[in-house]
Amino acid sequence: MSDSHEPTRWWWVRHGPVHGPLGRIYGQSDVPCDFSDTDSFNTLAAILPTDAVWIVTPLQRTRMTAEAIAAAKGVVLTPVVEPDLAEQNFGRWQGLNWSEMQERDPQTYAAFWRDPTRNSPPGGESYATQMERTRTAIERLNARYAGRDIVCVSHGGTIRAAVAMALDLSPETAMAVVVDNLSITRLNHVQDGLLRGKGGVWMVQGINAPCRWIP
């Protein structure tokens, strides 16, 4: 069993890029990703810890990315599948760009933009809701894997939500966090808190570090 005073070290990786027209919102659509960038996958394989808990979401683009990293490491993974770390559900807008959303339902589109982080797309969920389910999942996984390294291959919205939780950002402020494909975001959970328990419980080690730039 790990020492309870050891931080739980999260290594967040956003999945590989999805081919398709720019500006489309894929959300929870189960689309594949491109894993042909062998240099980036080799770099990720060299950086990410081997003796770690690996987590993916039910969407194949995270599994494909994890498998490509594992292949570059020369290991076989059996990752934990965590549905609550999936991307935001955009409902009937999934697979569309913003112009198409507006053309299909101008009134719903206008209503959404009155409060875009707290309003839900038709048939979907708000970003604030995604942030809350991400928080719940992370807290549960922190308890289960306390003191371990966790490599989580996930989505831009999910990783942004994790950063927002660590920095106590509002949904609106969280939108300033950029998360690129195949980037690494490092967050450490310190169970006993910082400043002898008088500070936060998260240490932010790095956000959106492009793997090509990491030595």
Sequence and secondary structure as in RCSB ss.txt:
>XXXX:A:sequence
MSDSHEPTRWWWVRHGPVHGPLGRIYGQSDVPCDFSDTDSFNTLAAILPTDAVWIVTPLQRTRMTAEAIAAAKGV
VLTPVVEPDLAEQNFGRWQGLNWSEMQERDPQTYAAFWRDPTRNSPPGGESYATQMERTRTAIERLNARYAGRDI
VCVSHGGTIRAAVAMALDLSPETAMAVVVDNLSITRLNHVQDGLLRGKGGVWMVQGINAPCRWIP
>XXXX:A:secstr
   TTS EEEEEEE     S TT B TT         HHHHHHHHHHS SSSEEEE SSHHHHHHHHHHHHHHT 
    EE GGGS    GGGTTB HHHHHHH HHHHHHHTTSTTTS  TTS  HHHHHHHHHHHHHHHHHHTTTSEE
EEEE HHHHHHHHHHHHT  HHHHTT    TTEEEEEEE TT STTTTS SEEEEEEEEEGGG  
